[in-house]
Each structure stands twice: as structure tokens, then as C-alpha cells.
Amino acid sequence: MAQPILGHGNLQPASAAGLASLELDSSLDQYVQIRIFKIIVIGDSNVGKTCLTFRFCGGTFPDKTEATIGVDFREKTVEIEGEKIKVQVWDTAGQERFRKSMVEHYYRNVHAVVFVYDVTKMTSFTNLKMWIQECNGHAVPPLVPKVLVGNKCDLREQIQVPSNLALKFADAHNMLLFETSAKDPKESQNVESIFMCLACRLKAQKSLLYRDAERQQGKVQKLEFPQEANSKTSCPC
Ligand SMILES: Nc1nc2c(ncn2[C@@H]2O[C@H](COP(=O)(O)OP(=O)(O)OP(=O)(O)O)[C@@H](O)[C@H]2O)c(=O)[nH]1
């Protein structure tokens, strides 16, 4: 059912019916043992959210983009430690008028959040506080991993947001910082790392939760902790 609205790097229109079928499809997928991680990408308009998600899911930089209306879905199936996982990326609208009716859907059952700013535009960095507030206002659990991404690093001469300032901000909010470029093909590995890092963390976290739930049901006698939920050992970053 998700096929009409999900695509590998394709821009697809979203509708309330489409969102409902996506949520239904997510639960059906559990029966075929493919886990889906919903990752939302948030930030000011024009910071490059669409281009970053395109780079990760499709491996290319789009020639031309238009302002996202509502949300565009992209997905990529990745393999982590032998398990196939669907990373479902929600490319959200940065413009208030194109996002207001969708905000509740963005945050519902979200597994991870990517906050994006443009390294050449200081206001996109200062506005991060507002985006974090919005996220917190939707009762996103503290365990949901969040990362900070400074995009457009290829525009070296125009950088306005120094790395040390961004790092301080990321530390203060308990996030990892990635500085990258959706445009520069040499950075594609770095873009991949953003999403893979989150997927690895989620896999580690959810394995623990799963085992914990099984233990409570008496299915597992002994709870083992081979690695911490936030362990970096299985994380490509
Ligand atoms: N130089 C450079 N330009 C970029 C990069 N990423 C995106 N852009 C350009 O920035 C503009 C906006 O990119 P989008 O990906 O559409 O921005 P967005 O954040 O999705 O915008 P909204 O949909 O309005 O929220 C486009 O002209 C892109 O070509 C980058 O890494 N480097």
C-alpha cells in the first residue's frame, strides 16, 4: 500500500490518506520482519533538506528543487549487522505555510530527528532553537536520537557559522554534529553516515527494548547487555 507514496528518491505528493496508509503499512511490515525507522528532517526553508535526503536515498544531487509542500517521503533499505532495515526519511517543509497542517504527522511515532542549518546563513543556525522547541513541544521522548547537520560546506568562502559555535550548540543539546554538503559528491559518504549512524543507534536501542519486553513476558530468562544503547561501536561515525 505504501508504494504510491514512497519512492527511492522520487518527489511524491503527500495526503492525509497517504499518511494513514503509510502508518498501516508500517505495522504490516512487522509481519515480514522488516523494521522501519522513521527519521524526520527539520530546519529552515532552503537549508538543503530535500537535497540531503536525495543524496542519501538516491545518491545524486537534484538539478532543481522546489519548496517542499507538506512532506516528501523517501526511503532506503540498508543492512546493519545482517539485518535489513528500511530507513524512511520524511523531508519536511521549511516554510510555515506549507507545514502547519502536517506538523502533528511529522512527530507522530518518530524514531530519530535530523536538524539542518545552512553554514552560509546565520539565521538558519539561530532558528535551530525554535525548531528544537517545536520538537520538544510534541513530546518526542528524550531517548529519540537527534543530530545536527550544517549543510552547504562546499561554499567555503561564504561560511557564516563557525564550526566551534556549532559544536558548542550540539554539545549543549546532546547531539552529534555533522558538517557536510549535499552538493559535493566527495561528501556523499558523510551524508550517508548521518543516516547510518542514526539507524545503528536505533537498531542497538530497539534490540535492548525488544529484549526487555520479552523478558517481562517471561520469554527471556536473562537480560544481556552486549552494548550500550548509544554505543558507538556499531556506529559508522
Ligand atoms: N551549494 C550548495 N547548495 C545546496 C546544497 N544543498 C542544497 N543546495 C541548494 O539550496 C537550495 C535549497 O535546497 P532544498 O534542498 O530545496 O532546501 P529545503 O531545505 O528542502 O527547502 P524547503 O523545501 O523550502 O524546506 C537549492 O537551490 C539547492 O540546490 C549544498 O550542499 N551546497
PDBQT file of the ligand as one rigid body, heavy atoms in Angstrom, charges set to zero:
ROOT
HETATM    1  N1  LIG A 301      25.995  24.950  -2.781  1.00  0.00    +0.000 N 
HETATM    2  C1  LIG A 301      25.090  24.127  -2.260  1.00  0.00    +0.000 A 
HETATM    3  N2  LIG A 301      23.780  24.310  -2.499  1.00  0.00    +0.000 NA
HETATM    4  C2  LIG A 301      22.893  23.466  -1.947  1.00  0.00    +0.000 A 
HETATM    5  C3  LIG A 301      23.289  22.381  -1.126  1.00  0.00    +0.000 A 
HETATM    6  N3  LIG A 301      22.174  21.726  -0.720  1.00  0.00    +0.000 NA
HETATM    7  C4  LIG A 301      21.151  22.370  -1.259  1.00  0.00    +0.000 A 
HETATM    8  N4  LIG A 301      21.554  23.417  -2.011  1.00  0.00    +0.000 N 
HETATM    9  C5  LIG A 301      20.721  24.371  -2.752  1.00  0.00    +0.000 C 
HETATM   10  O1  LIG A 301      19.902  25.057  -1.806  1.00  0.00    +0.000 OA
HETATM   11  C6  LIG A 301      18.615  25.306  -2.344  1.00  0.00    +0.000 C 
HETATM   12  C7  LIG A 301      17.536  24.768  -1.423  1.00  0.00    +0.000 C 
HETATM   13  O2  LIG A 301      17.670  23.341  -1.340  1.00  0.00    +0.000 OA
HETATM   14  P1  LIG A 301      16.450  22.412  -0.850  1.00  0.00    +0.000 P 
HETATM   15  O3  LIG A 301      17.012  21.061  -0.637  1.00  0.00    +0.000 OA
HETATM   16  O4  LIG A 301      15.301  22.533  -1.760  1.00  0.00    +0.000 OA
HETATM   17  O5  LIG A 301      16.078  23.118   0.535  1.00  0.00    +0.000 OA
HETATM   18  P2  LIG A 301      14.961  22.694   1.621  1.00  0.00    +0.000 P 
HETATM   19  O6  LIG A 301      15.563  22.852   2.953  1.00  0.00    +0.000 OA
HETATM   20  O7  LIG A 301      14.418  21.338   1.292  1.00  0.00    +0.000 OA
HETATM   21  O8  LIG A 301      13.828  23.794   1.408  1.00  0.00    +0.000 OA
HETATM   22  P3  LIG A 301      12.240  23.712   1.750  1.00  0.00    +0.000 P 
HETATM   23  O9  LIG A 301      11.662  22.594   0.946  1.00  0.00    +0.000 OA
HETATM   24  O10 LIG A 301      11.672  25.038   1.350  1.00  0.00    +0.000 OA
HETATM   25  O11 LIG A 301      12.112  23.493   3.236  1.00  0.00    +0.000 OA
HETATM   26  C8  LIG A 301      18.595  24.672  -3.741  1.00  0.00    +0.000 C 
HETATM   27  O12 LIG A 301      18.869  25.690  -4.686  1.00  0.00    +0.000 OA
HETATM   28  C9  LIG A 301      19.746  23.675  -3.707  1.00  0.00    +0.000 C 
HETATM   29  O13 LIG A 301      20.328  23.465  -4.980  1.00  0.00    +0.000 OA
HETATM   30  C10 LIG A 301      24.694  22.196  -0.882  1.00  0.00    +0.000 A 
HETATM   31  O14 LIG A 301      25.164  21.291  -0.184  1.00  0.00    +0.000 OA
HETATM   32  N5  LIG A 301      25.541  23.103  -1.474  1.00  0.00    +0.000 N 
ENDROOT
TORSDOF 0
